[in-house]
Amino acid sequence: MDPLIFTPLLKRLVWGGRRLGELLGKRLGDHDDYAESWEIVDHGDDQSVVASGPLAGKSLRQLLDEFPRELLGRDAALAAEGFPLLLKYLDCHRVLSVQVHPDDEYASRMPVPDKGKTEAWYVLDAGPDSRIYAGLRPGVDAEQLATAVAEGSCQELLHAITPRVGECYFIPAGTVHALGEGLVVAEIQQSSDTTFRLFDWNRVDAQGRSRDLHVAEALAVTDFARGPVTAQTPVADTDGLQTLVRCHAFELRAAHWGASGESAASGHTLPIGTPVRLGGDNRMRLITVACGRVTIRQSEASKDDRPSITLGIGDSAILPAATGPISAESESGPTTLLVAQLP
């Protein structure tokens, strides 16, 4: 099975803008509120559809039904539950609401059961005044948070960070968080769309109406033992990649080519043209290009004989388990390739 490229699903929301098109090359309409590009998803009616090739037109759900072992390999037993991960890009033209996601146990008991939502962000762009709000300040308890929400001062209890391009932030289920104005991020998460909105910055629409909050549910799932969140420290691996996150739901890794503080905020980069090997171990992977351009090829033939696929910034693909070993490389830098896989 060849690498699979899908047509993105674009989501318009009140906090979105135009940078999914301007920065990532997504095909936008005339509106100015494009907030999310769902790159790879199998969640209810939200379905990625193969863009080209012999499987063009098939949804990710159909692929799981027809080719569970070819797609997921060692994790084929998970196919009956749906594709386990969701990959998206977000354009935070305005600050997002303060929110929190449930864990698997809580989500399974909801009237419409879902997966929990643990996620990680990789920062592609940030303005000088951009902020990430992640975690509560030390010592904040449920009573203090509920009071602050009622008084419209929730922001005073949030841990605020000034993020840099190339940083990664890990947001386990139960972590109170919000993405601030001016950010563009890639997000890998469990395949879930359950969000409890805790605070919306006292915003109202043109008719003076505020968005619905889910305060009771948010307080019930918040992990008050988890304090402030900081950027992940990348761990250099022997295969040329870095591990950014390793958790119960996914692993997120990165390959950086070329010396650039923006594409690799901390450390190890590969020389341009140096290939990294992915796959060949009966595991499925998601890949997306966060900076530059990456060419992928089958690893088992000579370079001149191997068909190749070039992915630009914002382009994503699934490398099915049955694809076998893949060579990925950048021919000009700086370049960053994000790689997500099941643990």
Protein Blocks (a to p, Z undefined) as FASTA:
>chain_A
ZZddddddddddfkbcfklmmmnopacdfbfcbfbdcfbdcehjbccddfbdjkgoiafk
lmmmmmmmlmnmmmmmmmmnopfbdcdddddfbacdddddddfklmmmgmbacddddddd
ddfbdcfkbccdedjaehiafklmmmmmmnopmmmmpccddddehiacdddehiacddde
hiacdddddddfbdcdfbgghpacfkopacdddfklmmmmpcfkbccdddddddddfkop
acfbdcfkbccddddehjafklmmghjaddehiacdeejiopacddddfehjdddddfkb
cfklpccddddehiacdddfklopaddddfbdcddddddddZZ
